[in-house]
Amino acid sequence: MNGFKPGQRVRVRAEWPERHGPVHIRTPHYVRGREGEIAAFLGVFPNPEDLAFDRPAPPLPLYHVRFRPEALWPAPVSGTEILVEIFAPWLIPL
Amino acid sequence: MRPVSAEPGESPFRAHHDLGGVRRFLCTPVEREEHSLSDFDREVDALRQVLAQHGLLRVDELRRGIESIPEERYFALSYYERWAVALADVLLSKGVVRGEELRAALSEGSLE
């Protein structure tokens, strides 16, 4: 359904829909604009950004994206792994 | 969902509810004890479940309602108080409940 494969490098879109009115966004602020890699395909789910407004919600692929702590914070705790669930439209292939 | 002012190194347009990864919480111990639930908490949770079973409220709508609580009020409310505010907000905006109905019920004390 979607081209992303485990191990593939991706960048999360650096978009801030919060600036333009009421939204419901599941992509945390701290990963936007950051690079990670696809860890797993989790399935296809109705878009929560639409469900939140009781709109028709097209099914979207959801992925576990793995980030290195250094990619997110200037002085991270080493040895941690960050896995975030992110829907496909938020991901840009690198 | 008004973006809050950012700390150095923080995302510039973070919404106030989007607390993950905020540096001022670094090294803050994680509370691992279960919180005790009040009767109010249980009633709010039960209400949410009944509304979901009747197709009147999705969890995503509840979350959107919680996130739209203005920042100052958001941090003054307890977890389930936020749910109660969001439930009322979403049901009013969808026309499931009318304002006068809600005010009448609140004045009777049945929702306290």
N, CA and C atoms of all chains as a GROMACS GRO file, in nm:
protein
  618
    1MET      N    1   0.085  -0.119   0.000
    1MET     CA    2   0.000   0.000   0.000
    1MET      C    3   0.088   0.124   0.000
    2ASN      N    4   0.206   0.113   0.060
    2ASN     CA    5   0.293   0.229   0.063
    2ASN      C    6   0.436   0.183   0.049
    3GLY      N    7   0.521   0.270  -0.009
    3GLY     CA    8   0.653   0.227  -0.049
    3GLY      C    9   0.756   0.210   0.059
    4PHE      N   10   0.730   0.253   0.181
    4PHE     CA   11   0.837   0.250   0.282
    4PHE      C   12   0.867   0.107   0.326
    5LYS      N   13   0.999   0.081   0.338
    5LYS     CA   14   1.044  -0.053   0.380
    5LYS      C   15   1.127  -0.038   0.507
    6PRO      N   16   1.128  -0.141   0.592
    6PRO     CA   17   1.211  -0.136   0.712
    6PRO      C   18   1.357  -0.104   0.676
    7GLY      N   19   1.417  -0.015   0.754
    7GLY     CA   20   1.555   0.027   0.729
    7GLY      C   21   1.568   0.150   0.643
    8GLN      N   22   1.460   0.186   0.573
    8GLN     CA   23   1.465   0.302   0.484
    8GLN      C   24   1.475   0.431   0.565
    9ARG      N   25   1.564   0.523   0.520
    9ARG     CA   26   1.579   0.652   0.586
    9ARG      C   27   1.465   0.746   0.546
   10VAL      N   28   1.414   0.816   0.642
   10VAL     CA   29   1.305   0.910   0.617
   10VAL      C   30   1.328   1.038   0.697
   11ARG      N   31   1.264   1.144   0.652
   11ARG     CA   32   1.259   1.267   0.730
   11ARG      C   33   1.113   1.296   0.759
   12VAL      N   34   1.085   1.339   0.883
   12VAL     CA   35   0.948   1.377   0.920
   12VAL      C   36   0.924   1.519   0.871
   13ARG      N   37   0.809   1.541   0.815
   13ARG     CA   38   0.778   1.675   0.764
   13ARG      C   39   0.786   1.779   0.876
   14ALA      N   40   0.850   1.892   0.844
   14ALA     CA   41   0.861   2.001   0.941
   14ALA      C   42   0.742   2.095   0.923
   15GLU      N   43   0.625   2.042   0.947
   15GLU     CA   44   0.502   2.120   0.928
   15GLU      C   45   0.435   2.142   1.063
   16TRP      N   46   0.371   2.256   1.076
   16TRP     CA   47   0.307   2.296   1.202
   16TRP      C   48   0.164   2.337   1.177
   17PRO      N   49   0.076   2.239   1.149
   17PRO     CA   50  -0.065   2.273   1.123
   17PRO      C   51  -0.130   2.345   1.241
   18GLU      N   52  -0.072   2.328   1.361
   18GLU     CA   53  -0.126   2.396   1.480
   18GLU      C   54  -0.133   2.548   1.461
   19ARG      N   55  -0.048   2.600   1.372
   19ARG     CA   56  -0.043   2.745   1.352
   19ARG      C   57  -0.165   2.797   1.278
   20HIS      N   58  -0.238   2.706   1.212
   20HIS     CA   59  -0.341   2.753   1.119
   20HIS      C   60  -0.482   2.717   1.163
   21GLY      N   61  -0.501   2.684   1.289
   21GLY     CA   62  -0.637   2.658   1.334
   21GLY      C   63  -0.649   2.526   1.406
   22PRO      N   64  -0.772   2.491   1.445
   22PRO     CA   65  -0.793   2.368   1.523
   22PRO      C   66  -0.751   2.245   1.444
   23VAL      N   67  -0.670   2.161   1.506
   23VAL     CA   68  -0.623   2.037   1.444
   23VAL      C   69  -0.608   1.932   1.553
   24HIS      N   70  -0.592   1.807   1.509
   24HIS     CA   71  -0.553   1.700   1.600
   24HIS      C   72  -0.438   1.626   1.532
   25ILE      N   73  -0.319   1.643   1.583
   25ILE     CA   74  -0.198   1.592   1.519
   25ILE      C   75  -0.134   1.487   1.608
   26ARG      N   76  -0.105   1.370   1.552
   26ARG     CA   77  -0.046   1.261   1.630
   26ARG      C   78   0.106   1.258   1.618
   27THR      N   79   0.162   1.344   1.536
   27THR     CA   80   0.306   1.345   1.516
   27THR      C   81   0.368   1.442   1.617
   28PRO      N   82   0.448   1.390   1.715
   28PRO     CA   83   0.499   1.478   1.820
   28PRO      C   84   0.587   1.588   1.765
   29HIS      N   85   0.589   1.700   1.835
   29HIS     CA   86   0.665   1.816   1.789
   29HIS      C   87   0.814   1.784   1.775
   30TYR      N   88   0.866   1.696   1.864
   30TYR     CA   89   1.011   1.681   1.872
   30TYR      C   90   1.070   1.596   1.759
   31VAL      N   91   0.986   1.533   1.676
   31VAL     CA   92   1.041   1.458   1.563
   31VAL      C   93   1.023   1.531   1.430
   32ARG      N   94   0.951   1.642   1.432
   32ARG     CA   95   0.924   1.708   1.304
   32ARG      C   96   1.052   1.770   1.250
   33GLY      N   97   1.077   1.743   1.123
   33GLY     CA   98   1.198   1.791   1.058
   33GLY      C   99   1.320   1.703   1.085
   34ARG      N  100   1.303   1.596   1.164
   34ARG     CA  101   1.418   1.513   1.203
   34ARG      C  102   1.423   1.386   1.118
   35GLU      N  103   1.545   1.329   1.112
   35GLU     CA  104   1.566   1.207   1.033
   35GLU      C  105   1.562   1.084   1.120
   36GLY      N  106   1.504   0.978   1.064
   36GLY     CA  107   1.500   0.850   1.131
   36GLY      C  108   1.496   0.740   1.028
   37GLU      N  109   1.466   0.618   1.072
   37GLU     CA  110   1.452   0.509   0.975
   37GLU      C  111   1.328   0.427   1.008
   38ILE      N  112   1.269   0.372   0.902
   38ILE     CA  113   1.151   0.289   0.919
   38ILE      C  114   1.190   0.163   0.996
   39ALA      N  115   1.122   0.138   1.109
   39ALA     CA  116   1.148   0.017   1.187
   39ALA      C  117   1.049  -0.092   1.151
   40ALA      N  118   0.924  -0.057   1.130
   40ALA     CA  119   0.823  -0.158   1.098
   40ALA      C  120   0.698  -0.092   1.040
   41PHE      N  121   0.630  -0.167   0.957
   41PHE     CA  122   0.497  -0.128   0.908
   41PHE      C  123   0.395  -0.182   1.008
   42LEU      N  124   0.308  -0.099   1.058
   42LEU     CA  125   0.218  -0.138   1.167
   42LEU      C  126   0.076  -0.169   1.119
   43GLY      N  127   0.046  -0.137   0.993
   43GLY     CA  128  -0.089  -0.161   0.944
   43GLY      C  129  -0.147  -0.033   0.887
   44VAL      N  130  -0.274  -0.041   0.850
   44VAL     CA  131  -0.342   0.071   0.786
   44VAL      C  132  -0.459   0.112   0.875
   45PHE      N  133  -0.468   0.240   0.907
   45PHE     CA  134  -0.568   0.288   1.001
   45PHE      C  135  -0.632   0.417   0.949
   46PRO      N  136  -0.760   0.438   0.983
   46PRO     CA  137  -0.824   0.565   0.944
   46PRO      C  138  -0.746   0.684   1.002
   47ASN      N  139  -0.736   0.789   0.924
   47ASN     CA  140  -0.656   0.905   0.964
   47ASN      C  141  -0.716   0.973   1.087
   48PRO      N  142  -0.645   0.971   1.200
   48PRO     CA  143  -0.700   1.033   1.322
   48PRO      C  144  -0.718   1.184   1.309
   49GLU      N  145  -0.643   1.245   1.215
   49GLU     CA  146  -0.658   1.390   1.195
   49GLU      C  147  -0.798   1.422   1.143
   50ASP      N  148  -0.860   1.325   1.072
   50ASP     CA  149  -0.997   1.341   1.025
   50ASP      C  150  -1.099   1.288   1.127
   51LEU      N  151  -1.068   1.172   1.187
   51LEU     CA  152  -1.160   1.116   1.288
   51LEU      C  153  -1.188   1.217   1.398
   52ALA      N  154  -1.087   1.297   1.431
   52ALA     CA  155  -1.100   1.393   1.540
   52ALA      C  156  -1.208   1.497   1.513
   53PHE      N  157  -1.243   1.515   1.385
   53PHE     CA  158  -1.346   1.612   1.348
   53PHE      C  159  -1.469   1.542   1.290
   54ASP      N  160  -1.478   1.411   1.310
   54ASP     CA  161  -1.592   1.333   1.261
   54ASP      C  162  -1.608   1.348   1.110
   55ARG      N  163  -1.492   1.358   1.041
   55ARG     CA  164  -1.492   1.366   0.894
   55ARG      C  165  -1.464   1.227   0.839
   56PRO      N  166  -1.499   1.202   0.709
   56PRO     CA  167  -1.455   1.077   0.647
   56PRO      C  168  -1.303   1.066   0.658
   57ALA      N  169  -1.256   0.949   0.703
   57ALA     CA  170  -1.114   0.934   0.734
   57ALA      C  171  -1.052   0.826   0.647
   58PRO      N  172  -0.976   0.866   0.543
   58PRO     CA  173  -0.914   0.765   0.456
   58PRO      C  174  -0.812   0.683   0.535
   59PRO      N  175  -0.804   0.552   0.503
   59PRO     CA  176  -0.705   0.469   0.570
   59PRO      C  177  -0.564   0.506   0.527
   60LEU      N  178  -0.474   0.513   0.623
   60LEU     CA  179  -0.335   0.549   0.596
   60LEU      C  180  -0.240   0.446   0.657
   61PRO      N  181  -0.128   0.419   0.588
   61PRO     CA  182  -0.026   0.330   0.647
   61PRO      C  183   0.039   0.398   0.767
   62LEU      N  184   0.060   0.316   0.871
   62LEU     CA  185   0.124   0.366   0.994
   62LEU      C  186   0.255   0.290   1.013
   63TYR      N  187   0.359   0.362   1.052
   63TYR     CA  188   0.491   0.301   1.068
   63TYR      C  189   0.548   0.329   1.206
   64HIS      N  190   0.630   0.236   1.255
   64HIS     CA  191   0.720   0.267   1.363
   64HIS      C  192   0.845   0.328   1.301
   65VAL      N  193   0.880   0.448   1.342
   65VAL     CA  194   1.001   0.513   1.294
   65VAL      C  195   1.099   0.521   1.411
   66ARG      N  196   1.222   0.475   1.386
   66ARG     CA  197   1.325   0.474   1.490
   66ARG      C  198   1.415   0.597   1.474
   67PHE      N  199   1.440   0.665   1.585
   67PHE     CA  200   1.527   0.783   1.584
   67PHE      C  201   1.644   0.759   1.677
   68ARG      N  202   1.761   0.806   1.637
   68ARG     CA  203   1.874   0.809   1.729
   68ARG      C  204   1.854   0.930   1.821
   69PRO      N  205   1.881   0.914   1.951
   69PRO     CA  206   1.860   1.028   2.043
   69PRO      C  207   1.934   1.153   1.997
   70GLU      N  208   2.055   1.134   1.940
   70GLU     CA  209   2.134   1.249   1.896
   70GLU      C  210   2.065   1.326   1.784
   71ALA      N  211   1.973   1.260   1.714
   71ALA     CA  212   1.902   1.329   1.606
   71ALA      C  213   1.791   1.419   1.660
   72LEU      N  214   1.760   1.402   1.789
   72LEU     CA  215   1.647   1.476   1.846
   72LEU      C  216   1.688   1.578   1.950
   73TRP      N  217   1.793   1.545   2.030
   73TRP     CA  218   1.828   1.633   2.141
   73TRP      C  219   1.978   1.659   2.142
   74PRO      N  220   2.018   1.775   2.187
   74PRO     CA  221   2.160   1.811   2.185
   74PRO      C  222   2.246   1.727   2.280
   75ALA      N  223   2.194   1.690   2.395
   75ALA     CA  224   2.274   1.612   2.490
   75ALA      C  225   2.192   1.496   2.543
   76PRO      N  226   2.169   1.398   2.457
   76PRO     CA  227   2.076   1.291   2.494
   76PRO      C  228   2.137   1.189   2.588
   77VAL      N  229   2.050   1.113   2.653
   77VAL     CA  230   2.094   0.998   2.731
   77VAL      C  231   2.130   0.889   2.632
   78SER      N  232   2.252   0.838   2.642
   78SER     CA  233   2.294   0.738   2.544
   78SER      C  234   2.226   0.604   2.573
   79GLY      N  235   2.223   0.522   2.472
   79GLY     CA  236   2.168   0.387   2.489
   79GLY      C  237   2.016   0.383   2.484
   80THR      N  238   1.953   0.496   2.456
   80THR     CA  239   1.807   0.493   2.444
   80THR      C  240   1.768   0.481   2.298
   81GLU      N  241   1.653   0.421   2.275
   81GLU     CA  242   1.599   0.409   2.141
   81GLU      C  243   1.463   0.476   2.141
   82ILE      N  244   1.439   0.556   2.041
   82ILE     CA  245   1.310   0.624   2.034
   82ILE      C  246   1.233   0.569   1.915
   83LEU      N  247   1.118   0.509   1.945
   83LEU     CA  248   1.029   0.458   1.841
   83LEU      C  249   0.901   0.539   1.846
   84VAL      N  250   0.862   0.596   1.733
   84VAL     CA  251   0.742   0.678   1.728
   84VAL      C  252   0.652   0.628   1.616
   85GLU      N  253   0.523   0.619   1.646
   85GLU     CA  254   0.426   0.581   1.543
   85GLU      C  255   0.394   0.704   1.459
   86ILE      N  256   0.417   0.693   1.328
   86ILE     CA  257   0.396   0.807   1.239
   86ILE      C  258   0.324   0.760   1.112
   87PHE      N  259   0.222   0.835   1.073
   87PHE     CA  260   0.148   0.802   0.951
   87PHE      C  261   0.227   0.846   0.827
   88ALA      N  262   0.207   0.770   0.719
   88ALA     CA  263   0.285   0.787   0.596
   88ALA      C  264   0.290   0.931   0.542
   89PRO      N  265   0.178   1.007   0.543
   89PRO     CA  266   0.187   1.142   0.483
   89PRO      C  267   0.285   1.235   0.554
   90TRP      N  268   0.324   1.200   0.676
   90TRP     CA  269   0.420   1.283   0.750
   90TRP      C  270   0.564   1.249   0.715
   91LEU      N  271   0.586   1.144   0.634
   91LEU     CA  272   0.721   1.095   0.609
   91LEU      C  273   0.767   1.126   0.467
   92ILE      N  274   0.892   1.170   0.456
   92ILE     CA  275   0.953   1.198   0.326
   92ILE      C  276   1.069   1.101   0.308
   93PRO      N  277   1.073   1.024   0.197
   93PRO     CA  278   1.186   0.933   0.176
   93PRO      C  279   1.314   1.011   0.152
   94LEU      N  280   1.427   0.959   0.203
   94LEU     CA  281   1.557   1.024   0.182
   94LEU      C  282   1.639   0.945   0.081
   95MET      N  283  -0.574   2.568   2.014
   95MET     CA  284  -0.443   2.507   2.036
   95MET      C  285  -0.334   2.610   2.008
   96ARG      N  286  -0.318   2.705   2.099
   96ARG     CA  287  -0.224   2.814   2.076
   96ARG      C  288  -0.082   2.764   2.100
   97PRO      N  289   0.007   2.782   2.002
   97PRO     CA  290   0.145   2.740   2.025
   97PRO      C  291   0.205   2.817   2.143
   98VAL      N  292   0.288   2.749   2.220
   98VAL     CA  293   0.350   2.812   2.336
   98VAL      C  294   0.490   2.859   2.299
   99SER      N  295   0.543   2.948   2.378
   99SER     CA  296   0.678   2.997   2.349
   99SER      C  297   0.779   2.886   2.374
  100ALA      N  298   0.878   2.880   2.290
  100ALA     CA  299   0.971   2.768   2.293
  100ALA      C  300   1.092   2.798   2.380
  101GLU      N  301   1.143   2.693   2.444
  101GLU     CA  302   1.272   2.704   2.513
  101GLU      C  303   1.383   2.693   2.409
  102PRO      N  304   1.506   2.732   2.448
  102PRO     CA  305   1.616   2.713   2.354
  102PRO      C  306   1.627   2.567   2.311
  103GLY      N  307   1.640   2.544   2.184
  103GLY     CA  308   1.651   2.408   2.134
  103GLY      C  309   1.518   2.336   2.120
  104GLU      N  310   1.410   2.405   2.150
  104GLU     CA  311   1.279   2.342   2.144
  104GLU      C  312   1.208   2.381   2.016
  105SER      N  313   1.115   2.296   1.974
  105SER     CA  314   1.039   2.325   1.853
  105SER      C  315   0.967   2.459   1.867
  106PRO      N  316   0.966   2.539   1.764
  106PRO     CA  317   0.914   2.675   1.775
  106PRO      C  318   0.763   2.685   1.788
  107PHE      N  319   0.691   2.585   1.742
  107PHE     CA  320   0.546   2.599   1.737
  107PHE      C  321   0.474   2.487   1.812
  108ARG      N  322   0.537   2.436   1.916
  108ARG     CA  323   0.478   2.326   1.993
  108ARG      C  324   0.345   2.368   2.054
  109ALA      N  325   0.243   2.281   2.040
  109ALA     CA  326   0.116   2.306   2.108
  109ALA      C  327   0.133   2.272   2.256
  110HIS      N  328   0.057   2.340   2.343
  110HIS     CA  329   0.084   2.329   2.487
  110HIS      C  330   0.066   2.187   2.541
  111HIS      N  331  -0.023   2.107   2.479
  111HIS     CA  332  -0.046   1.971   2.529
  111HIS      C  333   0.063   1.874   2.483
  112ASP      N  334   0.145   1.915   2.387
  112ASP     CA  335   0.241   1.825   2.322
  112ASP      C  336   0.371   1.827   2.405
  113LEU      N  337   0.369   1.752   2.516
  113LEU     CA  338   0.472   1.768   2.619
  113LEU      C  339   0.593   1.677   2.601
  114GLY      N  340   0.581   1.575   2.515
  114GLY     CA  341   0.692   1.481   2.500
  114GLY      C  342   0.819   1.550   2.457
  115GLY      N  343   0.932   1.508   2.515
  115GLY     CA  344   1.060   1.557   2.469
  115GLY      C  345   1.094   1.699   2.509
  116VAL      N  346   1.012   1.760   2.595
  116VAL     CA  347   1.041   1.898   2.637
  116VAL      C  348   1.154   1.895   2.740
  117ARG      N  349   1.255   1.977   2.717
  117ARG     CA  350   1.380   1.962   2.793
  117ARG      C  351   1.364   1.992   2.941
  118ARG      N  352   1.268   2.077   2.978
  118ARG     CA  353   1.260   2.110   3.121
  118ARG      C  354   1.209   1.992   3.203
  119PHE      N  355   1.157   1.887   3.136
  119PHE     CA  356   1.115   1.767   3.208
  119PHE      C  357   1.226   1.663   3.215
  120LEU      N  358   1.339   1.694   3.154
  120LEU     CA  359   1.451   1.600   3.156
  120LEU      C  360   1.491   1.572   3.301
  121CYS      N  361   1.515   1.447   3.332
  121CYS     CA  362   1.556   1.404   3.466
  121CYS      C  363   1.444   1.417   3.569
  122THR      N  364   1.322   1.446   3.525
  122THR     CA  365   1.210   1.442   3.617
  122THR      C  366   1.167   1.297   3.634
  123PRO      N  367   1.165   1.246   3.758
  123PRO     CA  368   1.130   1.105   3.774
  123PRO      C  369   0.990   1.075   3.720
  124VAL      N  370   0.975   0.958   3.658
  124VAL     CA  371   0.846   0.915   3.607
  124VAL      C  372   0.766   0.856   3.722
  125GLU      N  373   0.642   0.906   3.740
  125GLU     CA  374   0.555   0.850   3.843
  125GLU      C  375   0.509   0.711   3.798
  126ARG      N  376   0.541   0.610   3.876
  126ARG     CA  377   0.504   0.473   3.838
  126ARG      C  378   0.391   0.416   3.922
  127GLU      N  379   0.346   0.492   4.024
  127GLU     CA  380   0.234   0.447   4.105
  127GLU      C  381   0.104   0.468   4.028
  128GLU      N  382   0.012   0.371   4.042
  128GLU     CA  383  -0.120   0.392   3.985
  128GLU      C  384  -0.190   0.505   4.060
  129HIS      N  385  -0.256   0.594   3.988
  129HIS     CA  386  -0.331   0.699   4.054
  129HIS      C  387  -0.466   0.642   4.098
  130SER      N  388  -0.512   0.681   4.216
  130SER     CA  389  -0.644   0.634   4.258
  130SER      C  390  -0.751   0.714   4.184
  131LEU      N  391  -0.861   0.648   4.154
  131LEU     CA  392  -0.969   0.710   4.078
  131LEU      C  393  -1.080   0.754   4.173
  132SER      N  394  -1.129   0.876   4.154
  132SER     CA  395  -1.243   0.923   4.232
  132SER      C  396  -1.372   0.876   4.164
  133ASP      N  397  -1.484   0.892   4.236
  133ASP     CA  398  -1.613   0.859   4.174
  133ASP      C  399  -1.635   0.944   4.049
  134PHE      N  400  -1.594   1.071   4.057
  134PHE     CA  401  -1.606   1.160   3.941
  134PHE      C  402  -1.529   1.103   3.822
  135ASP      N  403  -1.405   1.060   3.848
  135ASP     CA  404  -1.322   1.005   3.741
  135ASP      C  405  -1.392   0.886   3.675
  136ARG      N  406  -1.445   0.796   3.758
  136ARG     CA  407  -1.511   0.676   3.705
  136ARG      C  408  -1.636   0.713   3.625
  137GLU      N  409  -1.711   0.811   3.673
  137GLU     CA  410  -1.832   0.853   3.601
  137GLU      C  411  -1.798   0.911   3.464
  138VAL      N  412  -1.694   0.992   3.461
  138VAL     CA  413  -1.654   1.052   3.333
  138VAL      C  414  -1.610   0.943   3.236
  139ASP      N  415  -1.533   0.848   3.286
  139ASP     CA  416  -1.485   0.738   3.201
  139ASP      C  417  -1.604   0.656   3.150
  140ALA      N  418  -1.700   0.629   3.240
  140ALA     CA  419  -1.818   0.551   3.202
  140ALA      C  420  -1.898   0.626   3.095
  141LEU      N  421  -1.911   0.757   3.114
  141LEU     CA  422  -1.985   0.838   3.016
  141LEU      C  423  -1.920   0.830   2.879
  142ARG      N  424  -1.786   0.839   2.878
  142ARG     CA  425  -1.715   0.832   2.751
  142ARG      C  426  -1.741   0.697   2.682
  143GLN      N  427  -1.741   0.591   2.761
  143GLN     CA  428  -1.761   0.458   2.702
  143GLN      C  429  -1.902   0.443   2.645
  144VAL      N  430  -2.002   0.493   2.720
  144VAL     CA  431  -2.140   0.483   2.672
  144VAL      C  432  -2.156   0.565   2.543
  145LEU      N  433  -2.099   0.685   2.541
  145LEU     CA  434  -2.109   0.770   2.421
  145LEU      C  435  -2.042   0.703   2.301
  146ALA      N  436  -1.928   0.637   2.325
  146ALA     CA  437  -1.858   0.568   2.216
  146ALA      C  438  -1.942   0.450   2.166
  147GLN      N  439  -2.001   0.375   2.260
  147GLN     CA  440  -2.082   0.258   2.221
  147GLN      C  441  -2.202   0.299   2.137
  148HIS      N  442  -2.252   0.420   2.160
  148HIS     CA  443  -2.366   0.469   2.084
  148HIS      C  444  -2.323   0.547   1.959
  149GLY      N  445  -2.195   0.546   1.930
  149GLY     CA  446  -2.147   0.612   1.808
  149GLY      C  447  -2.153   0.763   1.812
  150LEU      N  448  -2.158   0.820   1.933
  150LEU     CA  449  -2.173   0.965   1.945
  150LEU      C  450  -2.041   1.038   1.965
  151LEU      N  451  -1.936   0.964   1.998
  151LEU     CA  452  -1.808   1.029   2.028
  151LEU      C  453  -1.694   0.932   2.004
  152ARG      N  454  -1.602   0.971   1.920
  152ARG     CA  455  -1.480   0.891   1.899
  152ARG      C  456  -1.373   0.938   1.996
  153VAL      N  457  -1.280   0.848   2.025
  153VAL     CA  458  -1.170   0.885   2.114
  153VAL      C  459  -1.088   0.998   2.053
  154ASP      N  460  -1.079   0.999   1.920
  154ASP     CA  461  -1.003   1.106   1.853
  154ASP      C  462  -1.070   1.242   1.872
  155GLU      N  463  -1.205   1.241   1.875
  155GLU     CA  464  -1.276   1.366   1.900
  155GLU      C  465  -1.253   1.414   2.043
  156LEU      N  466  -1.252   1.316   2.136
  156LEU     CA  467  -1.224   1.352   2.275
  156LEU      C  468  -1.085   1.414   2.287
  157ARG      N  469  -0.988   1.352   2.222
  157ARG     CA  470  -0.851   1.404   2.229
  157ARG      C  471  -0.844   1.545   2.170
  158ARG      N  472  -0.912   1.564   2.057
  158ARG     CA  473  -0.913   1.698   1.996
  158ARG      C  474  -0.974   1.800   2.092
  159GLY      N  475  -1.082   1.758   2.160
  159GLY     CA  476  -1.146   1.848   2.257
  159GLY      C  477  -1.052   1.882   2.373
  160ILE      N  478  -0.980   1.780   2.422
  160ILE     CA  479  -0.885   1.802   2.532
  160ILE      C  480  -0.776   1.899   2.488
  161GLU      N  481  -0.726   1.878   2.368
  161GLU     CA  482  -0.614   1.961   2.320
  161GLU      C  483  -0.658   2.105   2.292
  162SER      N  484  -0.787   2.126   2.273
  162SER     CA  485  -0.833   2.262   2.242
  162SER      C  486  -0.864   2.343   2.368
  163ILE      N  487  -0.850   2.282   2.485
  163ILE     CA  488  -0.868   2.359   2.609
  163ILE      C  489  -0.754   2.460   2.619
  164PRO      N  490  -0.787   2.587   2.639
  164PRO     CA  491  -0.680   2.688   2.645
  164PRO      C  492  -0.576   2.654   2.751
  165GLU      N  493  -0.454   2.696   2.726
  165GLU     CA  494  -0.339   2.650   2.804
  165GLU      C  495  -0.356   2.669   2.955
  166GLU      N  496  -0.396   2.789   2.996
  166GLU     CA  497  -0.403   2.816   3.140
  166GLU      C  498  -0.502   2.724   3.208
  167ARG      N  499  -0.619   2.703   3.141
  167ARG     CA  500  -0.722   2.616   3.198
  167ARG      C  501  -0.677   2.470   3.191
  168TYR      N  502  -0.612   2.435   3.081
  168TYR     CA  503  -0.566   2.297   3.061
  168TYR      C  504  -0.483   2.251   3.180
  169PHE      N  505  -0.388   2.336   3.223
  169PHE     CA  506  -0.297   2.293   3.330
  169PHE      C  507  -0.359   2.310   3.468
  170ALA      N  508  -0.476   2.379   3.477
  170ALA     CA  509  -0.544   2.393   3.605
  170ALA      C  510  -0.639   2.276   3.630
  171LEU      N  511  -0.675   2.202   3.525
  171LEU     CA  512  -0.772   2.093   3.537
  171LEU      C  513  -0.703   1.959   3.561
  172SER      N  514  -0.773   1.871   3.632
  172SER     CA  515  -0.722   1.734   3.647
  172SER      C  516  -0.744   1.657   3.516
  173TYR      N  517  -0.684   1.539   3.510
  173TYR     CA  518  -0.694   1.455   3.390
  173TYR      C  519  -0.840   1.434   3.348
  174TYR      N  520  -0.925   1.388   3.442
  174TYR     CA  521  -1.063   1.359   3.406
  174TYR      C  522  -1.148   1.485   3.397
  175GLU      N  523  -1.108   1.592   3.464
  175GLU     CA  524  -1.177   1.720   3.442
  175GLU      C  525  -1.158   1.764   3.297
  176ARG      N  526  -1.040   1.743   3.242
  176ARG     CA  527  -1.018   1.775   3.100
  176ARG      C  528  -1.111   1.692   3.013
  177TRP      N  529  -1.125   1.563   3.047
  177TRP     CA  530  -1.217   1.478   2.970
  177TRP      C  531  -1.359   1.536   2.976
  178ALA      N  532  -1.403   1.575   3.097
  178ALA     CA  533  -1.540   1.624   3.114
  178ALA      C  534  -1.561   1.750   3.031
  179VAL      N  535  -1.464   1.840   3.035
  179VAL     CA  536  -1.474   1.964   2.957
  179VAL      C  537  -1.480   1.931   2.807
  180ALA      N  538  -1.394   1.839   2.765
  180ALA     CA  539  -1.388   1.803   2.623
  180ALA      C  540  -1.516   1.732   2.578
  181LEU      N  541  -1.568   1.643   2.663
  181LEU     CA  542  -1.694   1.574   2.631
  181LEU      C  543  -1.804   1.677   2.606
  182ALA      N  544  -1.817   1.772   2.698
  182ALA     CA  545  -1.922   1.873   2.685
  182ALA      C  546  -1.900   1.955   2.559
  183ASP      N  547  -1.776   1.995   2.535
  183ASP     CA  548  -1.744   2.078   2.420
  183ASP      C  549  -1.779   2.009   2.289
  184VAL      N  550  -1.738   1.882   2.276
  184VAL     CA  551  -1.762   1.808   2.152
  184VAL      C  552  -1.912   1.782   2.133
  185LEU      N  553  -1.980   1.742   2.240
  185LEU     CA  554  -2.123   1.711   2.228
  185LEU      C  555  -2.205   1.836   2.196
  186LEU      N  556  -2.164   1.950   2.252
  186LEU     CA  557  -2.232   2.076   2.220
  186LEU      C  558  -2.207   2.114   2.075
  187SER      N  559  -2.082   2.100   2.030
  187SER     CA  560  -2.050   2.143   1.893
  187SER      C  561  -2.115   2.053   1.789
  188LYS      N  562  -2.139   1.924   1.826
  188LYS     CA  563  -2.206   1.832   1.732
  188LYS      C  564  -2.358   1.839   1.742
  189GLY      N  565  -2.408   1.913   1.840
  189GLY     CA  566  -2.552   1.925   1.856
  189GLY      C  567  -2.616   1.805   1.924
  190VAL      N  568  -2.534   1.716   1.982
  190VAL     CA  569  -2.589   1.600   2.055
  190VAL      C  570  -2.658   1.650   2.182
  191VAL      N  571  -2.600   1.753   2.243
  191VAL     CA  572  -2.657   1.816   2.363
  191VAL      C  573  -2.670   1.964   2.334
  192ARG      N  574  -2.781   2.024   2.380
  192ARG     CA  575  -2.796   2.168   2.364
  192ARG      C  576  -2.749   2.239   2.490
  193GLY      N  577  -2.709   2.364   2.471
  193GLY     CA  578  -2.655   2.441   2.582
  193GLY      C  579  -2.751   2.449   2.699
  194GLU      N  580  -2.880   2.472   2.669
  194GLU     CA  581  -2.977   2.488   2.779
  194GLU      C  582  -2.997   2.355   2.853
  195GLU      N  583  -2.987   2.244   2.780
  195GLU     CA  584  -2.998   2.113   2.846
  195GLU      C  585  -2.884   2.093   2.944
  196LEU      N  586  -2.764   2.128   2.897
  196LEU     CA  587  -2.646   2.108   2.982
  196LEU      C  588  -2.653   2.199   3.104
  197ARG      N  589  -2.692   2.326   3.082
  197ARG     CA  590  -2.701   2.419   3.194
  197ARG      C  591  -2.805   2.371   3.295
  198ALA      N  592  -2.919   2.319   3.245
  198ALA     CA  593  -3.024   2.270   3.336
  198ALA      C  594  -2.973   2.152   3.417
  199ALA      N  595  -2.903   2.059   3.350
  199ALA     CA  596  -2.852   1.942   3.421
  199ALA      C  597  -2.749   1.982   3.526
  200LEU      N  598  -2.664   2.078   3.489
  200LEU     CA  599  -2.560   2.122   3.584
  200LEU      C  600  -2.623   2.192   3.704
  201SER      N  601  -2.730   2.270   3.680
  201SER     CA  602  -2.792   2.342   3.792
  201SER      C  603  -2.865   2.246   3.885
  202GLU      N  604  -2.908   2.131   3.831
  202GLU     CA  605  -2.969   2.029   3.917
  202GLU      C  606  -2.864   1.954   3.998
  203GLY      N  607  -2.742   1.968   3.957
  203GLY     CA  608  -2.635   1.901   4.031
  203GLY      C  609  -2.611   1.758   3.988
  204SER      N  610  -2.680   1.714   3.882
  204SER     CA  611  -2.668   1.573   3.844
  204SER      C  612  -2.535   1.543   3.777
  205LEU      N  613  -2.463   1.646   3.737
  205LEU     CA  614  -2.334   1.621   3.671
  205LEU      C  615  -2.217   1.665   3.759
  206GLU      N  616  -2.246   1.701   3.882
  206GLU     CA  617  -2.137   1.747   3.967
  206GLU      C  618  -2.051   1.631   4.010
   0.00000   0.00000   0.00000
